[in-house]
Amino acid sequence: MQVYSYWARATLDCADAAGLPYHLTAYAGSDNSEAAAKQAVAQLLHTRHARLLANQALAEYPTGSAPLREELLQRLHNKQGEMIGALTRNHYGSIVLNTLAVMFLDIDAVDLRERIYPTLPPLSVSEFFRRLFSPPPAPVYRDLDESLQLRLTAWLHQHPNWNFRVYRTRLGFRLLVTHQLLTPDTAAAQAVFTAFRTDATYVRLCQKQHCYRARLSPKPWRIGWQRPWLVFPYDTPAEQQEQRAWEQAYADRSAAYSVCAWVGDYGSGHVCPDAAQLIELHDAACLGGRPLA
């Protein structure tokens, strides 16, 4: 999980080997200090300029993927003092729970839809030609709850020790694996992603960032509010104050909405301690019986 307490931004007007002008922007994070973040971003900018002069790609990062440039709100630790997650604010202003090994799955309804092909009785010759030259019937899809239930049943038949906590979201479902810890880079995690048709963009994000993510507050446009107009990290105290005013207005509007609704628990019923701790935080933030956003 790539989260940092301090972030810095730096820019450089320069030219490539052919003399073409470039405006480079770089961001870097640090857990030590703001000064360390500024030193890191200066080094990153220098490295990018050198890559530009050597006609090399600029988008490569030492970790293999860029860390998400999000404000760190809180680190989460278990009773043993080990970090198990973090709360951040994403680029459109929502609060996000990031977890190292407590697995969340984001399942969009469009990915879960399964077409049903009914078995037709034998047709007479006249009926055959009538259907041949008629418009095709509208496709019939399995009920979304039934599709998810069938996948849960099939998985739990093969893995009876597993346990899922299921939530309904605005556009699908959120599943939380509670019985064990599971990092996104494992074969077991990939098997679960595939079995439940987890959103492909979400899967890639989890694997690149080495964590799972669950949004805890509404998307601004779903509650009649705009995205933040400032980009993190904020350059001046005035920008930070303006952002805090946006956050307060956003929080006031968010109070009338929920992010998801609890559907039920499926499986062995086992909940490991780290999952129990994060379930309490997640449910307090996301549930409430209000319109989903």
C-alpha positions as a Markdown table, in Angstrom:
| # | Residue | x | y | z |
|---|---|---|---|---|
| 1 | Met | 0.0 | 0.0 | 0.0 |
| 2 | Gln | 1.6 | 3.3 | -1.2 |
| 3 | Val | 0.3 | 6.0 | 1.2 |
| 4 | Tyr | 2.4 | 9.0 | 2.4 |
| 5 | Ser | 2.0 | 11.6 | 5.1 |
| 6 | Tyr | 3.7 | 14.3 | 3.1 |
| 7 | Trp | 3.5 | 15.2 | -0.6 |
| 8 | Ala | 5.3 | 17.7 | -2.7 |
| 9 | Arg | 5.0 | 19.0 | -6.3 |
| 10 | Ala | 7.7 | 20.5 | -8.5 |
| 11 | Thr | 7.8 | 21.7 | -12.1 |
| 12 | Leu | 10.5 | 22.3 | -14.7 |
| 13 | Asp | 10.5 | 24.1 | -18.1 |
| 14 | Cys | 13.1 | 22.3 | -20.2 |
| 15 | Ala | 13.8 | 20.8 | -23.6 |
| 16 | Asp | 14.5 | 17.4 | -25.0 |
| 17 | Ala | 17.5 | 16.2 | -27.0 |
| 18 | Ala | 16.0 | 17.7 | -30.2 |
| 19 | Gly | 15.4 | 21.1 | -28.5 |
| 20 | Leu | 11.6 | 20.7 | -28.2 |
| 21 | Pro | 10.1 | 22.5 | -25.2 |
| 22 | Tyr | 8.6 | 20.5 | -22.3 |
| 23 | His | 6.9 | 21.5 | -19.1 |
| 24 | Leu | 7.5 | 18.7 | -16.6 |
| 25 | Thr | 5.5 | 18.2 | -13.4 |
| 26 | Ala | 6.4 | 15.7 | -10.8 |
| 27 | Tyr | 4.9 | 14.6 | -7.4 |
| 28 | Ala | 6.6 | 12.6 | -4.6 |
| 29 | Gly | 5.6 | 11.5 | -1.2 |
| 30 | Ser | 7.4 | 10.8 | 2.1 |
| 31 | Asp | 6.6 | 9.6 | 5.6 |
| 32 | Asn | 9.5 | 11.5 | 7.2 |
| 33 | Ser | 8.8 | 15.2 | 6.6 |
| 34 | Glu | 7.7 | 17.8 | 4.1 |
| 35 | Ala | 11.4 | 18.6 | 3.4 |
| 36 | Ala | 12.0 | 14.9 | 2.6 |
| 37 | Ala | 9.1 | 15.0 | 0.1 |
| 38 | Lys | 10.5 | 18.1 | -1.6 |
| 39 | Gln | 13.9 | 16.5 | -1.8 |
| 40 | Ala | 12.4 | 13.3 | -3.3 |
| 41 | Val | 10.4 | 15.3 | -5.9 |
| 42 | Ala | 13.5 | 17.3 | -6.9 |
| 43 | Gln | 15.3 | 14.1 | -7.5 |
| 44 | Leu | 12.4 | 12.6 | -9.4 |
| 45 | Leu | 12.2 | 15.7 | -11.6 |
| 46 | His | 15.9 | 15.5 | -12.3 |
| 47 | Thr | 15.6 | 11.8 | -13.2 |
| 48 | Arg | 12.7 | 12.6 | -15.6 |
| 49 | His | 14.6 | 15.3 | -17.3 |
| 50 | Ala | 17.5 | 12.9 | -17.8 |
| 51 | Arg | 15.1 | 10.3 | -19.3 |
| 52 | Leu | 13.7 | 13.0 | -21.6 |
| 53 | Leu | 17.2 | 13.8 | -22.9 |
| 54 | Ala | 17.8 | 10.1 | -23.4 |
| 55 | Asn | 14.5 | 9.6 | -25.3 |
| 56 | Gln | 13.2 | 7.2 | -22.6 |
| 57 | Ala | 9.6 | 6.9 | -21.3 |
| 58 | Leu | 8.8 | 9.4 | -18.5 |
| 59 | Ala | 5.9 | 7.5 | -16.9 |
| 60 | Glu | 7.9 | 4.7 | -15.3 |
| 61 | Tyr | 8.1 | 4.5 | -11.5 |
| 62 | Pro | 10.6 | 2.5 | -9.3 |
| 63 | Thr | 7.7 | 0.6 | -7.7 |
| 64 | Gly | 6.2 | -0.3 | -11.1 |
| 65 | Ser | 3.2 | 1.9 | -10.7 |
| 66 | Ala | 2.6 | 5.4 | -9.5 |
| 67 | Pro | 1.3 | 5.8 | -5.9 |
| 68 | Leu | -2.1 | 7.3 | -5.7 |
| 69 | Arg | -1.7 | 11.0 | -4.9 |
| 70 | Glu | -4.2 | 11.2 | -2.1 |
| 71 | Glu | -4.3 | 13.0 | 1.2 |
| 72 | Leu | -3.7 | 10.6 | 4.1 |
| 73 | Leu | -6.4 | 11.1 | 6.7 |
| 74 | Gln | -5.6 | 8.3 | 9.1 |
| 75 | Arg | -3.5 | 5.1 | 9.4 |
| 76 | Leu | -5.4 | 2.1 | 10.9 |
| 77 | His | -3.6 | -0.3 | 13.2 |
| 78 | Asn | -4.8 | -3.6 | 14.8 |
| 79 | Lys | -4.4 | -4.4 | 18.5 |
| 80 | Gln | -0.9 | -5.6 | 17.9 |
| 81 | Gly | 0.1 | -2.2 | 16.5 |
| 82 | Glu | 0.4 | -3.5 | 12.9 |
| 83 | Met | -0.9 | -1.2 | 10.1 |
| 84 | Ile | -3.9 | -2.9 | 8.4 |
| 85 | Gly | -5.2 | 0.0 | 6.4 |
| 86 | Ala | -5.5 | 3.7 | 5.9 |
| 87 | Leu | -8.2 | 6.4 | 5.2 |
| 88 | Thr | -7.4 | 8.7 | 2.3 |
| 89 | Arg | -9.4 | 11.3 | 0.3 |
| 90 | Asn | -9.4 | 10.5 | -3.5 |
| 91 | His | -9.2 | 12.9 | -6.4 |
| 92 | Tyr | -12.9 | 13.6 | -6.5 |
| 93 | Gly | -13.2 | 14.2 | -2.8 |
| 94 | Ser | -14.6 | 10.9 | -1.4 |
| 95 | Ile | -13.1 | 9.2 | 1.6 |
| 96 | Val | -11.6 | 5.8 | 0.8 |
| 97 | Leu | -10.7 | 2.8 | 3.1 |
| 98 | Asn | -7.5 | 1.2 | 1.9 |
| 99 | Thr | -6.8 | -2.3 | 3.3 |
| 100 | Leu | -3.6 | -4.4 | 3.1 |
| 101 | Ala | -5.2 | -7.8 | 3.4 |
| 102 | Val | -8.9 | -7.5 | 4.3 |
| 103 | Met | -10.4 | -8.3 | 0.9 |
| 104 | Phe | -13.1 | -6.1 | -0.6 |
| 105 | Leu | -14.7 | -6.9 | -4.0 |
| 106 | Asp | -16.4 | -4.3 | -6.2 |
| 107 | Ile | -19.0 | -5.9 | -8.5 |
| 108 | Asp | -20.8 | -3.8 | -11.0 |
| 109 | Ala | -24.3 | -4.9 | -12.0 |
| 110 | Val | -23.4 | -4.8 | -15.7 |
| 111 | Asp | -20.6 | -7.3 | -15.1 |
| 112 | Leu | -22.9 | -9.6 | -13.1 |
| 113 | Arg | -25.7 | -9.8 | -15.7 |
| 114 | Glu | -26.3 | -13.2 | -17.1 |
| 115 | Arg | -28.5 | -13.9 | -20.1 |
| 116 | Ile | -31.0 | -16.7 | -19.8 |
| 117 | Tyr | -31.6 | -18.8 | -22.9 |
| 118 | Pro | -34.9 | -20.6 | -22.3 |
| 119 | Thr | -35.5 | -24.1 | -23.6 |
| 120 | Leu | -38.0 | -24.0 | -26.5 |
| 121 | Pro | -40.5 | -26.8 | -27.3 |
| 122 | Pro | -40.4 | -28.4 | -30.7 |
| 123 | Leu | -41.7 | -26.0 | -33.4 |
| 124 | Ser | -44.0 | -26.7 | -36.2 |
| 125 | Val | -42.9 | -25.8 | -39.7 |
| 126 | Ser | -45.2 | -22.7 | -39.8 |
| 127 | Glu | -44.0 | -21.6 | -36.4 |
| 128 | Phe | -40.4 | -22.0 | -37.4 |
| 129 | Phe | -40.7 | -19.8 | -40.4 |
| 130 | Arg | -42.8 | -17.3 | -38.5 |
| 131 | Arg | -40.0 | -16.9 | -35.9 |
| 132 | Leu | -37.3 | -16.9 | -38.6 |
| 133 | Phe | -38.7 | -13.8 | -40.2 |
| 134 | Ser | -39.9 | -12.0 | -37.0 |
| 135 | Pro | -37.8 | -9.6 | -34.9 |
| 136 | Pro | -35.8 | -11.5 | -32.2 |
| 137 | Pro | -37.4 | -11.5 | -28.8 |
| 138 | Ala | -35.9 | -9.1 | -26.2 |
| 139 | Pro | -33.1 | -10.8 | -24.2 |
| 140 | Val | -34.0 | -12.1 | -20.7 |
| 141 | Tyr | -31.4 | -11.7 | -17.9 |
| 142 | Arg | -31.2 | -13.4 | -14.6 |
| 143 | Asp | -32.1 | -11.4 | -11.6 |
| 144 | Leu | -29.0 | -9.8 | -10.2 |
| 145 | Asp | -29.6 | -11.1 | -6.6 |
| 146 | Glu | -30.0 | -14.6 | -8.1 |
| 147 | Ser | -26.8 | -14.3 | -10.2 |
| 148 | Leu | -24.8 | -13.3 | -7.1 |
| 149 | Gln | -26.5 | -16.0 | -5.0 |
| 150 | Leu | -25.6 | -18.7 | -7.5 |
| 151 | Arg | -22.0 | -17.6 | -7.5 |
| 152 | Leu | -21.8 | -17.5 | -3.7 |
| 153 | Thr | -23.4 | -20.9 | -3.5 |
| 154 | Ala | -20.9 | -22.4 | -6.0 |
| 155 | Trp | -17.9 | -20.8 | -4.3 |
| 156 | Leu | -18.9 | -21.9 | -0.8 |
| 157 | His | -19.7 | -25.4 | -2.0 |
| 158 | Gln | -16.0 | -25.7 | -3.0 |
| 159 | His | -14.7 | -23.6 | -0.1 |
| 160 | Pro | -16.9 | -24.1 | 2.9 |
| 161 | Asn | -14.6 | -22.3 | 5.3 |
| 162 | Trp | -14.9 | -19.0 | 3.5 |
| 163 | Asn | -17.2 | -16.2 | 4.7 |
| 164 | Phe | -18.5 | -13.2 | 2.8 |
| 165 | Arg | -20.3 | -10.1 | 4.0 |
| 166 | Val | -22.4 | -8.8 | 1.2 |
| 167 | Tyr | -23.6 | -5.2 | 0.6 |
| 168 | Arg | -25.7 | -3.6 | -2.1 |
| 169 | Thr | -24.2 | -0.4 | -3.7 |
| 170 | Arg | -25.7 | 2.1 | -6.1 |
| 171 | Leu | -24.7 | 0.1 | -9.2 |
| 172 | Gly | -24.0 | -3.4 | -7.9 |
| 173 | Phe | -22.6 | -5.1 | -4.9 |
| 174 | Arg | -19.6 | -4.9 | -2.5 |
| 175 | Leu | -18.3 | -8.1 | -1.0 |
| 176 | Leu | -16.0 | -8.3 | 2.1 |
| 177 | Val | -14.1 | -11.5 | 2.8 |
| 178 | Thr | -14.0 | -11.9 | 6.6 |
| 179 | His | -12.6 | -15.3 | 7.5 |
| 180 | Gln | -8.9 | -14.7 | 6.6 |
| 181 | Leu | -6.4 | -12.2 | 5.4 |
| 182 | Leu | -5.6 | -12.2 | 1.7 |
| 183 | Thr | -3.3 | -9.9 | -0.2 |
| 184 | Pro | -4.3 | -8.9 | -3.8 |
| 185 | Asp | -1.2 | -10.5 | -5.4 |
| 186 | Thr | -2.1 | -14.1 | -4.4 |
| 187 | Ala | -3.6 | -16.7 | -6.6 |
| 188 | Ala | -6.5 | -17.1 | -4.2 |
| 189 | Ala | -7.4 | -13.4 | -4.6 |
| 190 | Gln | -7.3 | -13.7 | -8.4 |
| 191 | Ala | -9.6 | -16.7 | -8.3 |
| 192 | Val | -12.1 | -14.8 | -6.2 |
| 193 | Phe | -11.9 | -11.8 | -8.5 |
| 194 | Thr | -12.6 | -14.0 | -11.5 |
| 195 | Ala | -15.4 | -16.1 | -9.9 |
| 196 | Phe | -17.4 | -13.0 | -8.9 |
| 197 | Arg | -16.8 | -11.0 | -12.1 |
| 198 | Thr | -15.2 | -8.2 | -10.1 |
| 199 | Asp | -14.8 | -4.9 | -11.9 |
| 200 | Ala | -11.7 | -5.2 | -14.1 |
| 201 | Thr | -10.5 | -1.6 | -13.3 |
| 202 | Tyr | -10.8 | -2.2 | -9.6 |
| 203 | Val | -8.8 | -5.5 | -9.9 |
| 204 | Arg | -6.0 | -3.7 | -11.7 |
| 205 | Leu | -6.0 | -0.9 | -9.1 |
| 206 | Cys | -5.8 | -3.4 | -6.3 |
| 207 | Gln | -2.9 | -5.3 | -7.9 |
| 208 | Lys | -0.9 | -2.1 | -8.7 |
| 209 | Gln | -1.4 | -0.4 | -5.4 |
| 210 | His | -1.0 | -3.6 | -3.3 |
| 211 | Cys | -4.2 | -3.0 | -1.4 |
| 212 | Tyr | -8.0 | -3.2 | -1.6 |
| 213 | Arg | -10.2 | 0.0 | -1.7 |
| 214 | Ala | -13.7 | 0.7 | -0.5 |
| 215 | Arg | -15.3 | 4.1 | -0.8 |
| 216 | Leu | -16.8 | 5.3 | 2.5 |
| 217 | Ser | -18.6 | 8.5 | 1.4 |
| 218 | Pro | -20.7 | 9.4 | -1.6 |
| 219 | Lys | -19.5 | 10.4 | -5.0 |
| 220 | Pro | -20.1 | 14.2 | -5.1 |
| 221 | Trp | -22.1 | 14.3 | -8.3 |
| 222 | Arg | -24.6 | 11.8 | -6.9 |
| 223 | Ile | -25.5 | 14.2 | -4.1 |
| 224 | Gly | -25.8 | 17.4 | -6.2 |
| 225 | Trp | -22.3 | 18.6 | -5.5 |
| 226 | Gln | -19.2 | 19.3 | -7.7 |
| 227 | Arg | -15.8 | 17.8 | -7.5 |
| 228 | Pro | -13.0 | 19.7 | -5.7 |
| 229 | Trp | -11.5 | 22.3 | -8.0 |
| 230 | Leu | -8.1 | 22.2 | -6.3 |
| 231 | Val | -5.5 | 19.5 | -6.9 |
| 232 | Phe | -3.7 | 17.8 | -4.0 |
| 233 | Pro | -1.1 | 18.6 | -2.6 |
| 234 | Tyr | -2.2 | 22.2 | -2.0 |
| 235 | Asp | 0.4 | 24.9 | -2.6 |
| 236 | Thr | -0.7 | 27.6 | -0.1 |
| 237 | Pro | -2.6 | 27.9 | 3.2 |
| 238 | Ala | -5.3 | 29.7 | 1.2 |
| 239 | Glu | -5.8 | 26.7 | -1.1 |
| 240 | Gln | -5.9 | 24.4 | 1.9 |
| 241 | Gln | -8.5 | 26.6 | 3.6 |
| 242 | Glu | -10.6 | 26.6 | 0.4 |
| 243 | Gln | -10.4 | 22.8 | 0.2 |
| 244 | Arg | -11.5 | 22.5 | 3.8 |
| 245 | Ala | -14.5 | 24.6 | 3.0 |
| 246 | Trp | -15.4 | 22.3 | 0.1 |
| 247 | Glu | -15.0 | 19.3 | 2.4 |
| 248 | Gln | -17.4 | 20.8 | 5.0 |
| 249 | Ala | -20.1 | 21.5 | 2.4 |
| 250 | Tyr | -19.6 | 18.0 | 1.0 |
| 251 | Ala | -19.9 | 16.4 | 4.4 |
| 252 | Asp | -23.1 | 18.4 | 5.1 |
| 253 | Arg | -24.7 | 17.1 | 1.8 |
| 254 | Ser | -23.4 | 13.5 | 2.4 |
| 255 | Ala | -25.3 | 13.2 | 5.7 |
| 256 | Ala | -28.5 | 12.5 | 3.7 |
| 257 | Tyr | -27.1 | 9.5 | 1.8 |
| 258 | Ser | -25.6 | 6.1 | 2.4 |
| 259 | Val | -22.9 | 4.4 | 0.3 |
| 260 | Cys | -24.3 | 0.8 | 0.6 |
| 261 | Ala | -26.9 | -1.4 | 2.3 |
| 262 | Trp | -26.1 | -4.6 | 4.2 |
| 263 | Val | -27.6 | -7.7 | 2.5 |
| 264 | Gly | -26.3 | -10.5 | 4.6 |
| 265 | Asp | -23.5 | -12.8 | 5.7 |
| 266 | Tyr | -22.8 | -16.0 | 3.7 |
| 267 | Gly | -20.6 | -18.9 | 4.6 |
| 268 | Ser | -18.9 | -20.2 | 7.7 |
| 269 | Gly | -19.7 | -17.2 | 9.8 |
| 270 | His | -16.0 | -16.8 | 10.8 |
| 271 | Val | -14.7 | -13.2 | 11.1 |
| 272 | Cys | -10.9 | -12.7 | 11.8 |
| 273 | Pro | -10.0 | -9.9 | 14.2 |
| 274 | Asp | -8.6 | -7.5 | 11.6 |
| 275 | Ala | -11.7 | -7.9 | 9.5 |
| 276 | Ala | -14.0 | -7.3 | 12.5 |
| 277 | Gln | -12.2 | -4.1 | 13.3 |
| 278 | Leu | -12.6 | -2.8 | 9.7 |
| 279 | Ile | -16.2 | -4.0 | 9.4 |
| 280 | Glu | -17.1 | -1.8 | 12.4 |
| 281 | Leu | -15.5 | 1.3 | 10.8 |
| 282 | His | -16.9 | 0.5 | 7.3 |
| 283 | Asp | -20.5 | -0.1 | 8.5 |
| 284 | Ala | -20.5 | 3.0 | 10.7 |
| 285 | Ala | -19.5 | 5.1 | 7.7 |
| 286 | Cys | -21.4 | 3.4 | 4.9 |
| 287 | Leu | -24.8 | 2.2 | 6.2 |
| 288 | Gly | -27.8 | 4.1 | 7.5 |
| 289 | Gly | -30.8 | 3.2 | 5.4 |
| 290 | Arg | -30.6 | 6.3 | 3.3 |
| 291 | Pro | -30.6 | 6.7 | -0.6 |
| 292 | Leu | -27.5 | 5.1 | -2.0 |
| 293 | Ala | -24.8 | 7.3 | -3.5 |
